């Protein structure tokens, strides 16, 4: 099928991808597929269409509305622990310096400096702004009198998802809202 989409850019009309239990595969970054990948998954019978845009794609013999929300037909078991990456450290620490609370000029700091045998791992690395990182330098927290707001730890994927919900993307289609926060407590 050769699909044509009039007057839209290639980044338009993404679909929110839900697991088979109707939870997003991830919150941050939000699990989105471009419309081309979504249409392909529909034709390969890998997803169920949950909601659609008003916009359609068509070929000479076929037309379909673009899916705005899809759910996987097979459940994908999420990993319990996320990969140790700079981004995931920032997300664990909610994108703020663990020494002063600044959200600007972020890097990461080793509590026990590498020069003193500190390892680059979850329980020794915190988010720090460049000025605090420079101020602490190669000193131990006690010597620098700089203590992080929270003790560094290995987060679970669920903790990162919870933190990710605090940073919604710039664009949320109205059809996605019911699936992004459905596990939050309702007001009486």
N, C-alpha and C positions, 0 to 999 in steps of 0.2 A: 504494500500500500504506500503510495506517495501522498503524504498529507500536505495540504496547503493551509496556511493560516494568514488571513488577510490582516495587514496593518498591525502586526504585533512583533515585538522584538523576541529574540531567541530566549531571553531570560524571563519572559512573561508567563503567567498562568502556571506556577508550580503547584504540585499536589502535596498535601500533607500526607505522610506515610505513617500509618498506624500498624502496630503489631496485630496479630489475630485476636488479642484481648482488647483491642481498641484503645490502647495507650500509644502515644508517639514512640517511635524507636529511640529518639533522643530529643531533649529539649534545647540543648545548647551545644552545638548548633542544632537548630530545629530540623527534624528529619523531613526534608523536602526533596522531591524529584522534579526535574524539568518536565514539561508536558510531553516531550517526545518519548522520554523513558517511561513515563506513566502509561501512555497509549500502547507502547510495546508490551509492558507488563499485562495490560488488559487483554491484548490479543494472545499472549502466551498463557493466559488463564492463571496468573500467579497472584492476582489481587481481585478484591471485590470493590466495586465503585460504591462509595458511601454518599458522596455529594458531588455536584457538578457545577461548573461555571455556565454562564449563558452562552459563551463563545463555543463554536464548533470547529472541528477539523473535518476535511472531506477529501475524497478521491473521486474519480469519475463515477464509481459505483457504490460509494459508501459515505455516510456522514455520522459523526458522533459528537456529543457535547464533551468538552474537555473535563476530565475529573478534577475536582478541587480537593477531595479527600478520598483516599483509598486505604483499604486494610489488607494486609497480607493474608493469604489463605492458609499458610502454614506458620505456626507460632515459632518465632525466633527467640530462643532463650538468651536473655541478656547476660553479659558477663557480670560477675559479682564485683570485680575490681577493675577500674579503668587503667589504661596505659599511663605510665609515668611520663608525662610530657609537660613542657613549660605552660601550655595553655591550660591543662588540667590542674596544675599547681595554682595558677591564677584563679581558675574557677573555684577550686576548693576554698581559696582565701578571699573569694568574692571581689576580685579585682581591686583590692586596696592594699596598701603597704601595711604590713603587720606590725610596724613600729610606730608610724605616725597617722595612719588612716588615709593617706593621700591616694587618689586614684590615678595620678599622673606619673609618667616616666617610669613605668614599672619594669623591674628586672627580678631576679631572685637572689636570695642570700643563703649561704650555708651557715647554720647556727654554729656548728663546730667547723671552723674554716678548713678547707682542703689542705692548707699548709700545716695543719695540726692533726691530720688524719681523718677529717670529716668526709663522709661519703655523700655522693649525689643520689639521694633517695628520699622517699616521702617523709620520713621522720627526722630529716636534717635540713630540709629546704623550705623556705618561706618566701612569699611575695614581699618585695621591698622596693621602695622608690629609689632612684639613683642617689639622691642626696643621703638618705639613711644608709644605703649600702656602702657608700663612700665613707660616711662617718664611722660606721662599725668596722669597716676594713677587715683586717685579718684577726681581729680580737674576738675573744670568747664573749658571750652575752654578759657574763658577770663583770668582766674587765671593762667593757664598753658601757655597762649599765643600760643595756638595751634588751628588752624582753618582748617577744612577740605577743600580740593580743591573744592568740590561741596557739596551743602546742601543736606543732606539725604532726600530721598523722596520715596514714594511708586511708583515703576515703573510699566509700563504696560507690558504685555507679548511681545508686539511688540518692546518695547525698549530693552528688554532682548534678543530678537531674533536679533536685530540690533547689539547689543554688542557681541552676540555669533558668528556672522559671522566674527568678528575680530580674532577669535581663532579656525581656521579650525582644524579638527582632523588630526592625523598623516597620515591617509590613506584616499585618495579620489579616488574612481574608476572613470575612464574617462566618464562613462555613467551618472554619478551624476552631473557633472559640470553645465550643462545647467539648472538644476532644483534648484541648490543651490543659484545662484546669479541672477536669471532671473528678479528680481524686481529692480536691480540696473540700474542707468542711463547709457545709451549707449553713447560712445564717437562719436562725429560727424565725 
